[in-house]
């Protein structure tokens, strides 16, 4: 069987992203490895009790991308075009209240949807994060 191990977000600043995911969201560092030969830092965070992680990868520069392409990607990420991470909680309102108290700025209050109760916010780089409480039909 094949399973998902990690997902990845492009981030503008790994230290800023690390602080947000660990200090604000309360996640754990899964890996923090500098690979000098590749000029890269492999930084993975994730919620306690969950084996899957989120790789916080810096927007690439040369030689992977030229300066103009790197700037375009950074701009798209800031606009939220880098993808969405879907998180699930048992109590959307309680999670909303707790995270708001830690400084998370939500795009909308918890709202009843056909699939459950849902809200959203962005990380410091602009990546979309949706927080959902699934309600059984």
C-alpha positions as CSV (number, residue, x, y, z in Angstrom):
1,X,0.0,0.0,0.0
2,X,1.2,3.5,-0.7
3,X,0.3,6.3,1.7
4,X,0.8,10.0,2.0
5,X,3.9,10.9,4.1
6,X,4.2,14.6,3.6
7,X,2.7,17.5,1.8
8,X,4.6,20.7,0.9
9,X,4.1,24.4,1.0
10,X,6.4,27.0,-0.6
11,X,7.3,29.6,2.1
12,X,8.9,33.0,1.9
13,X,10.9,32.5,5.1
14,X,11.5,29.2,6.8
15,X,12.1,30.7,10.2
16,X,8.9,32.7,10.1
17,X,7.0,29.6,8.9
18,X,8.6,27.4,11.6
19,X,7.6,29.9,14.3
20,X,4.0,30.0,13.0
21,X,3.5,26.3,12.7
22,X,5.2,25.4,16.0
23,X,4.5,28.4,18.3
24,X,1.1,29.5,16.9
25,X,-0.5,26.2,15.7
26,X,1.4,24.1,18.3
27,X,2.8,21.6,15.9
28,X,6.0,19.6,16.3
29,X,9.2,19.7,14.3
30,X,9.6,16.3,12.5
31,X,12.8,17.1,10.6
32,X,15.2,20.0,10.4
33,X,18.2,19.0,8.3
34,X,20.5,21.2,6.4
35,X,21.9,19.6,3.3
36,X,24.8,21.8,2.4
37,X,25.6,19.8,-0.8
38,X,22.2,20.8,-2.2
39,X,22.1,24.3,-0.5
40,X,18.8,23.3,1.1
41,X,17.1,22.9,4.4
42,X,14.6,20.0,4.8
43,X,12.1,21.4,7.3
44,X,9.1,19.3,8.2
45,X,6.4,20.0,10.9
46,X,3.2,18.3,11.8
47,X,0.5,18.0,14.5
48,X,1.3,15.9,17.6
49,X,0.1,12.3,17.2
50,X,0.0,12.3,13.4
51,X,2.8,10.8,11.4
52,X,2.2,12.9,8.3
53,X,4.1,16.2,8.0
54,X,4.1,19.5,6.1
55,X,7.4,20.3,4.4
56,X,8.1,24.1,4.6
57,X,10.2,24.6,1.5
58,X,11.6,28.0,0.6
59,X,10.5,29.5,-2.7
60,X,13.3,28.2,-5.0
61,X,15.9,30.5,-6.5
62,X,18.8,29.8,-8.9
63,X,19.7,27.3,-10.2
64,X,16.2,25.8,-9.9
65,X,14.4,29.0,-11.0
66,X,15.7,32.2,-12.5
67,X,15.1,35.4,-10.5
68,X,12.0,36.4,-12.5
69,X,10.3,33.0,-12.1
70,X,11.2,32.9,-8.4
71,X,9.6,36.3,-7.9
72,X,6.5,35.2,-9.8
73,X,6.2,32.0,-7.6
74,X,6.7,34.0,-4.4
75,X,3.9,36.5,-5.5
76,X,1.5,33.6,-6.4
77,X,2.1,32.0,-3.0
78,X,1.4,35.3,-1.3
79,X,-1.9,35.5,-3.1
80,X,-2.8,32.0,-1.9
81,X,-2.3,30.2,-5.2
82,X,0.2,27.7,-3.8
83,X,-2.5,25.2,-2.7
84,X,-4.6,24.5,0.3
85,X,-4.0,22.4,3.4
86,X,-7.2,20.9,4.8
87,X,-7.2,20.3,8.6
88,X,-9.9,18.5,10.6
89,X,-11.0,19.2,14.1
90,X,-13.6,17.8,16.5
91,X,-14.7,21.3,17.5
92,X,-14.3,24.0,14.9
93,X,-15.5,26.8,17.2
94,X,-13.2,25.8,20.0
95,X,-10.2,25.6,17.6
96,X,-11.2,28.9,16.1
97,X,-11.3,30.6,19.6
98,X,-8.0,29.0,20.7
99,X,-6.1,29.9,17.5
100,X,-7.6,33.4,17.4
101,X,-6.2,33.8,20.9
102,X,-2.8,32.8,19.7
103,X,-2.9,35.5,16.9
104,X,-4.3,33.6,13.9
105,X,-6.3,35.9,11.7
106,X,-9.2,34.0,10.2
107,X,-10.8,34.8,6.8
108,X,-14.2,34.0,8.1
109,X,-15.9,32.8,11.3
110,X,-16.8,29.1,11.6
111,X,-19.7,28.6,9.1
112,X,-22.1,25.6,8.7
113,X,-21.6,24.0,5.3
114,X,-23.2,20.9,3.8
115,X,-20.2,18.8,4.9
116,X,-19.7,20.3,8.3
117,X,-18.5,23.5,10.0
118,X,-15.7,25.3,8.2
119,X,-13.3,28.3,8.5
120,X,-10.1,29.3,6.9
121,X,-6.9,31.3,7.5
122,X,-3.5,31.8,5.9
123,X,0.0,31.2,7.0
124,X,2.6,34.1,7.0
125,X,3.5,33.2,3.4
126,X,-0.1,33.3,2.2
127,X,-0.8,29.6,2.0
128,X,-4.4,28.6,2.5
129,X,-5.5,26.5,5.4
130,X,-9.0,25.3,5.9
131,X,-10.2,24.0,9.3
132,X,-13.2,21.7,9.2
133,X,-15.4,19.9,11.7
134,X,-17.0,17.1,9.7
135,X,-20.6,16.5,10.7
136,X,-22.0,13.0,10.0
137,X,-25.2,13.2,7.9
